């Protein structure tokens, strides 16, 4: 279940069709959170990669700063629209943030279950991947972003 679907279900909104605004927003936002989670796992599991990954990650974060801010604004607006009042909004936001945390924990767990050699290899390649088009959220999620941006 995607974060947005989990959040919608958690606060009583009807799930939207798979190709909906919330699904597209979820895919892009989850792509961002996957990178954050992988960096955290690599820092903990393969400390020797921390410096190189940290430098590449900082540059990657700077590259995606405007996009992440846009995604956060859109998520907040979507949750606000699904809420009846400020108290409901606060509760719904907490449920959504809980859903993000749960998905990140599950992803972290799946990474930690990798064989040590495979995880070490992923962590050693992370800096290069962060500098490549493979980690450019604007390119990877171009279709979703185009769809999302049609909605003001």
Secondary structure in CASP SS format (residue, H / E / C, confidence):
PFRMAT SS
TARGET T0000
AUTHOR 0000-0000-0000
METHOD secondary structure of the structure
MODEL  1
X C 1.00
X C 1.00
X H 1.00
X H 1.00
X H 1.00
X H 1.00
X H 1.00
X H 1.00
X H 1.00
X H 1.00
X C 1.00
X C 1.00
X C 1.00
X C 1.00
X C 1.00
X C 1.00
X C 1.00
X C 1.00
X C 1.00
X C 1.00
X H 1.00
X H 1.00
X H 1.00
X H 1.00
X H 1.00
X H 1.00
X H 1.00
X H 1.00
X H 1.00
X H 1.00
X H 1.00
X H 1.00
X H 1.00
X H 1.00
X H 1.00
X H 1.00
X H 1.00
X H 1.00
X H 1.00
X H 1.00
X H 1.00
X H 1.00
X H 1.00
X H 1.00
X H 1.00
X C 1.00
X H 1.00
X H 1.00
X H 1.00
X H 1.00
X H 1.00
X H 1.00
X H 1.00
X H 1.00
X H 1.00
X H 1.00
X H 1.00
X H 1.00
X H 1.00
X H 1.00
X H 1.00
X H 1.00
X H 1.00
X H 1.00
X H 1.00
X H 1.00
X H 1.00
X H 1.00
X H 1.00
X H 1.00
X H 1.00
X H 1.00
X H 1.00
X H 1.00
X H 1.00
X H 1.00
X H 1.00
X H 1.00
X H 1.00
X H 1.00
X H 1.00
X C 1.00
X C 1.00
X C 1.00
X C 1.00
X H 1.00
X H 1.00
X H 1.00
X H 1.00
X H 1.00
X H 1.00
X H 1.00
X H 1.00
X H 1.00
X H 1.00
X H 1.00
X H 1.00
X H 1.00
X H 1.00
X H 1.00
X H 1.00
X H 1.00
X H 1.00
X H 1.00
X H 1.00
X H 1.00
X H 1.00
X H 1.00
X H 1.00
X H 1.00
X H 1.00
X H 1.00
X C 1.00
X C 1.00
X C 1.00
X H 1.00
X H 1.00
X H 1.00
X H 1.00
X H 1.00
X H 1.00
X H 1.00
X H 1.00
X H 1.00
X H 1.00
X H 1.00
X H 1.00
X H 1.00
X H 1.00
X H 1.00
X C 1.00
X C 1.00
X H 1.00
X H 1.00
X H 1.00
X C 1.00
X H 1.00
X H 1.00
X H 1.00
X H 1.00
X C 1.00
X H 1.00
X H 1.00
X H 1.00
X H 1.00
X H 1.00
X H 1.00
X H 1.00
X H 1.00
X C 1.00
X C 1.00
X C 1.00
END
